[in-house]
Amino acid sequence: MTDQTEIVIFDTTMRDGEQSPGASMTHNEKLALGELLETMGVHVIEAGFPAASVGDFEAVSEIARRAKSATICGLARSTPGDIDRCAAAVRHAAKPRIHTFISTSPVHMKHKLKMGPNAVLEAVGRSVAQARNLVDDVEWSPEDATRTEFDFLCKCIDAAITSGATTINIPDTVGYSHPEEYGNLIRRLRETIPDSDKVIWSTHCHNDLGLAVANSIAGVQHGARQVECTINGLGERAGNAALEEVVMAFNVRRDDLPFKTGLDTSRLASASHMVSRITGFPVQYNKAIVGKNAFAHESGIHQDGMLKNAETYEIMRPEDVGVSKTSLVMGKHSGRHAFRDKLESLGYELDKDSLNEAFKRFKELADKKKHVFDDDLIALVDDQLSAIGERISFEKLRVVAGSEGPQTADLSVLVDGESHSITTEGNGPVDAVFNAIRQIVPHQGKLDLFQVSAVTGGTDAQADVHVRRKGEGIMATGRSSDPDTLVAAAKAYIHALNKLEARRLKRKAA
């Protein structure tokens, strides 16, 4: 890297992001996300942990085959088997990278690794050397770096550089640091370690204290030139640094942060919607950059200022991140061409069959709703895409409810292409619907979350339902939308079941 203002964006949504409880992704979902990330201009895509499962290996391999410009990276522990497996997965990429790591903090070495410092130091040199013999681009990370003794951290990094590492990543694995501390750590390491100028320094910050983005920016200010992040800040516990926030911070504050990423920011909203859809994790309304309220102004003072000049209360334009200014868009008389153009403006490019199905669903929705908004279309298409390739799918539902029980549900679903129907009772209509699903598809576990919200305003608004189920130590989140709340609930529950099965198979394969 010759231009010191250029920042490498390293996306780990498919690896670190997928480690969020319940956030599993299917093979096809990973391929679609990988394509969008590359189209956006993301420089490095960490596509998975190839040694974790057959599914992860296949996803990384296929993303590597399809990539045209992005570096495709796989994660590997310091063991020879992991590194060989990772190399095999990324070998078809035009720009392959192996990212290997080992813990270096006292608490991790003692309780997790059960290894002494000398053994860890030896593993660093051996693993990096092995990886460098397989690919030209090797990244090394000292897990829990911010709680590692400084002198030992320097020894490990020096060993990694000597053995051929090209990128040194400094993870704040548990989100322990604050910006001044983290930035100074990057600076001290660069000043202390010989040949520090021969590698790219990277940040990897977690959000346990809500400081992941701030820490990442501080790291860049002190010499880091790669930022590891995820769409929507997805990740274990409180998540990772949010890609969209990091990128827009550099875009908006060029006066004080003279760095550039080169990403197409107009695709940020699309990426956020996609990740929310495939994981079932909703984006909080007040989420920076991509939240529903990110460009909403309610108070009279703010509205008055906005009418006079948008710059009074907006530091960026909605269109800069791919948010449409116009929300009321279509009705039942809208044609197929207009529908396709609208979807493309929202970031969806569907094949012919998917477009036809989406248009059919749109017409059905337009017959039920007077006005169809952007958010309605997003919910409709997301619901359709999330069901592709699922083993269990919704067919039809009829519910009898009211104050005079019993409440009953007459449900039909497809399981492996075969239709199954049943009528059940419950303590309320939702319970009746879920009882029906449990009888058609027997399974263990409990419902941890059932949440209903409206996609848009009005009494005819679509219901957006989120459910979270846990069984056999596995958690999965399901999401669906429909003008009928109970239909949305049934679809969301089925979506969660499919996710649970996918995660169960992944664990079994591992």
N, C-alpha and C positions, 0 to 999 in steps of 0.2 A: 504494500500500500504506500503510494508516494504522496498523495494528497492527504495531509493530516487533518483536514476538515471532514473527510468522508468517514461515515460510521457504518459498519457492517451490522445489519439486522439479522439476528440468529433467532428463528422462530422454533420454539419447542412445544407448541400446542399439542402435537401428536404424540409427544413423549412425556414430558413433565405435566402438561395439561391433562392428558388422559389418566394420569395417576390420581386425579381428583376422585374421591369416592362417588361412584355412580356415573362417571363421565366416559364410559366406554364408547368406542367408535368402531363401526364395521369397516371391512376392507374397502368397500366402494366409497364410504364416507371419507376415509383417509385419502383416497385417490382424488376425489373431488376437491377436498381442502388443499391438498398439495398443488393441484393445478391452479387454484385461485391464488395461493400464496406466491407461486412463481409469476403469474400474470401481474400481481401487485408489485413485483420487483424485490421480494424478500431474497436476501443474498444467500443465506444458509437455512436449510430446512432439516431439522432433526426429526426424522420420520418415524423413529421408534427405537426399541431396545431389542435387536434381532435375536438375542439369546433367550429372551423372556418367554417366547412362545413361537409356534409355527406361524400363527397369524401375524405376529409382529414381523417376523422374518420375511414373509411373503409381501406384506404391505411395503416395507422398506425397499425390497427388491424391485417391486413394480413401480414405485415412485421414482426410484433411481433410473429405471429404464426409460420412463416417460420424460424426465427432466431435460430441459434444453439449456437453461442458463444458470439455474441455481445450483449451489453446492448441496449435495445430499449427504447427510450425516447420520450415523447410527451410534448409539451409546453402547459402551462395553465396560464391564468391570475389568480389573487388572489381571484376570485369569486368562491363560492362553486360549482356552476354549471359547470364551466370550469374544476375544479379539479376532480369532479366526472366523467365527460366525458372523461378526459384524463386517469383516472384510468381504466375505462371500455375498452379503446382502447389498453392499454399496458398490460392488465392482463394476456394475453396468452403467453407473453414473458417469456423465462427462466430467464431473468434478466430485469425486468421492472424498469423504472425510470419515475418519474414525475418531470418536470422542471417548477417551478412556479416563477412568477416575479411580481414586481410592481415598478413604477417609484419613485425615491427618491430625484431627484434634485429639487431645488426651482422652476425653470422654468416649469418643468413637473408637479409638484404638483399643482402649481397655475393655469396653463393654460390648462393642459391636464386632470388631475385627478379632479381638483377643490376640493382638500382635504388638510387638515392641517397635520402637522407632526405627531401629536398624532394619528390621524385616520390612517395614513399610517403605523405607527409603530404597531398599533393594528392589521391591516390587514396582516402584515408580520407574526406575531405569529400565528394568526388564520389559515391562509392559509397553512403554513408549517405543523402545527399540524394536520390539516385535511388530507393533502397529506401523512404524515408519518403514519397515521392510516390505509391508503389504500395500501401503498407499503413501503418496507424497505429502498429504495434508493430515496432520495429526493434532488434535486438541487434547490437552490434559487439564484435569480439574482436581484440586485438593478439596474433597468434600468437607464441609464445615470449616472452611478456611478462616472465617472471621473469629472462630474460637480456637484457632491453632496458635501455638507459641511461635512468635515471629521468626526466631533463628531457625527453628526446625522447618517452618514453612519455606524459608529462603533455600535451605538445603534441598528440599524436595523439588522446588521449582527449578533450581540450578541443575539437578539431575535430569529433569524432564527436558530442559532445553538442550543439555549436552547430548541426550539420547535421541534428539531429533524432533521434538515438539515444535510446531509452527504457531500454535495459539495457546496461550496460558489463560485459563478462566479462573476467576476468584469467586467462588460461590458463597453467598451469605445464606447458607442452607436453611437455617431456622429463622431467618428474618431478624437477627439479633442486633445488627448494626444501625447506626444513624448516619446521616449524610457526611458530616465532617469526619467522623471516624473511618467510614468506608473509603471516602475519597483519599484521605491521608494514607490508608493502607496501600492503595494502588500506587500512590506516589512513592512511598517508602520502598516498596518492592522494586519498582522500576529504577530507583536510585541506588539500591543496594546490590542487586543481582547482576553479575557479569553477563554480557550479551543480551541484556533485556531489550535492547533496540532491535534485535533480530527476530522478535516474535510480536504477534498482535496480542494485546492484553484485552481481556474480556470481563464483563460483569454478568453475574447471575444472581439476582436478588429476589428473595421471597418477601411476602407482604404481611408477615405476622404482626408487625407493629404499624402497618399502613405506610411504610416508608420505601417500598420496593422501587417505585419510579424515581423518587428523590435520590435514593442511593445510587441508582443506575446513572442518573445524570451527573451526580458528584463524581462517580468513577470516570466518566468521560471527561469531565473537567480536569481530572488529574492524570489523564493519559490513556485511559482505555479507549479502544477504537472498535470494539464489538460489544453489542448489548444483546443479551439473551432474554427473551420475553415471550409472552403468549397472547393470543387474541382474547380479549375480555379479561385478561389477568388470570385466566384459568390456571389451576395448579393445586398441589397438595395443600391442605389446611386452608390458610387465607389466600393462597394463590401466588402467582409470580408477578413480576413487573408487566403491566399491560402494554402490549405493543403499540396500540393506537395512541396511548397517552405519551409514551416516549417519543414516538415519531412526530406527533403534533406539537409537543413541547419544543422540539428543535425547529419545527417549521414556523411557529408563532413567535418564538423568542430569539430570532436570529441576531437581534441587537446585542444580546448578552451570551448567547449560545451559538457561536458561529460554526455550526456543524450541519451536515446534510446527509440524508439517507438515500435519496433518489427514489423512494417508494411512491407509487401512485396512490395518494391519499384518498382519492375519490372512491376507492374500493374498500375503505375501512368499514363503512356501515354494512356492506354486503358480507364481508368476512365475519363481522360480529354476529349478524343474523344467522349465517351458516353454522358457526360454532354453537350458538345458542340452540339451534334446531337439532343438530346431530348429538349434542350432549344432553339436551333436555333442561339445561340450566338457563333460567331466565336472566336477562340483563336488567339490573336494578334501574328504576326510572331515572334516578339522579346520577347514574354512572357518567363520568366524564367522557366527552367526545361522542359516544355512541348511545347513551341512554335516551329514553323517550323524551325526557325533560331537558336534555342538554341545550336545546335551543328554544325552550318555551319561556315565555315571559308573562307572568300573571299580574304583578302589582301595577297599579295605575301609573306610578312614576316611571317604572321600566318601560311600559308600553308606550307612554308618551315620548320618552327618549328614543325608542326604536323607530317610531313613526317619523321622527324628525331626522334621525341619522342612525343607521344600524350599528355603527361603531361605538355608540354611547354605551351599549351593554353587550356587544358581541365582539370577541377578540379573534374570531374566525367565522367564516361563512359556512352555513350548513352544507352547501354544495361542495365545499373543500373536502369533506369527509364522506360524500356520497349520500347525504340526507336531502331528500326532495323538499322543496319549499311548499309545493302544492300537495295537499293531502286528499281533497275531494276530487276523485278522478274519473270514475266510470259508473255506468248504470247498465240496465238490462238491454239497452239498445246498442251498446258498444260492440264493435265488430272484432273479428279475430286479429286483424292487422294492428288495430289500436291496442288490443290486449297484449299482443306480443311486444310491441314497442314499449308499453308501460312496464312489462316485466323486465325487459332489457335495461330500462332506466333505473330499475330497482336492483340490478345486478344479477338477474337470473337469465341464463341462456339454456333453454330446454331443447331437447331433441323433438322431432316431429310428433312421436307418440305421446311423450310427456306433455307437450304443449297442447295437443288435442284433449287430453284428459283434464289438464288444468283449465282449459277454456270451458269444457263441459261443467266442471265444478263451479267455475265463476258464474256461468249462466244460472245454475241452480241457486247460488248464493244471491245473485242479483234479483231473482224472483222473490226471495224472502226478505231482502233488505232494500229500503228505498235508496240509500246511497252506499256505494262501495268505496272505502277509503284505501289509501296505500297500505296501512297496517292490516286491513282485511285481506288484501292480495298476498302480502307477505305471509300471513298466517295460513292462508289457503295453500299456497305453494309449498311452504315448509312442511305442512301436515302431509301433503302428497309425497314429497321427497323422503320424509322420514319413514314412510311405510314400504318403500322399495326394498325388495329382497327379504322382508321379514317373514318368519315361519308362520306366525299367527296374525291374522288380519280381521278387521271388523267387517261385518256384512250388514246387519240391520238390528234395530232395537225398538221395542214397544214397551212402555212403562205405564203402570197404573199407580197413581199416587193420590195423596189427599189426607185429610184428617181422619177419615174412617178407613182403617186398615183392613186386611194386610196390604202393604205395598208390594207389587209384583213387577218382575222384569221378564220379558220374552225376548231372548237374545239369540242371534245367530252369528257365528264366527267361522272363518276358514282356518283349518289347521293342516298344514302341508297340502293345501289345495282342496281339502275335503270339508264340506259344510257340516257344521254341528249346531243343533238348536236345543234350547232348554228354557223352561219357565221356572223361576224361583221366587221366593219371598224374602223379605228383609226388613230390618228395623229402619225403615225409610227407603226412598227410591235408590239412593246411591248404594246403600248396603245391599239392596236386592240385585242391582246391576253387577256389583263386584262378586256377590255370591254366585251368580250365574257364570261369570268368568272362571271362578275357582272350581266349579263343578265340571266345566268343559275341559279346562286345562288344570288338573290337580297340581298344586305346588305348595311348598312350605314358605314360611316367612311372615312378616308383618308389614302393614302399611304405616310408614313413618310420617308421611306428609300427604295431605290432600288440600290443594289450594286452587281457588277459582278467582279469576279476574276477568275484566272485560277488555277485549282487543281495542275497541273504540268506545265512544260515548253513545248514548241512546238506549232505549228499551229493546231495540232490535239488534243490539251489538252481539258479535260472536263471543262466546265464552272461551277463555283460554284456561285450560286445566293442567296443573302440574301435580304429579304423584311421585312419591319416592317409596320404593319397596326394598326390604332387606331380607335376605334369606341365605343360609349357609355361609354367613360371614361376608356376603357380597351385597353391595348396594347398587341400585340402578334407579335412574330418574326417567320418567316418561312425561311427554307433553303432547297436547293436541288441542285443536280449536274447532268449534262448530257453533252454529246458531242455537243448537239445542245443547244445554249444559250437560245433560245426562249422556248424550252421544259423545260429547267431548271427553267426559269422564271415562267412559268405556274405552275409547280410543287411547287415551293417555295411559290407562292401566295396562292395556295390551302392549303399548309401546314399551313400558317399563319391563313387562315380562320378557319381551324379545331381547331387551338389553341385558336382563339378568341371565338369560340363556347364553347369550354371546360371551359374557364375562365368565360364566361357568365353564364353557368349552375352552376358553382361553386359559383359564387356570388349570384345567385338566391336561391340556396340551403341554403346559409348562412343566 
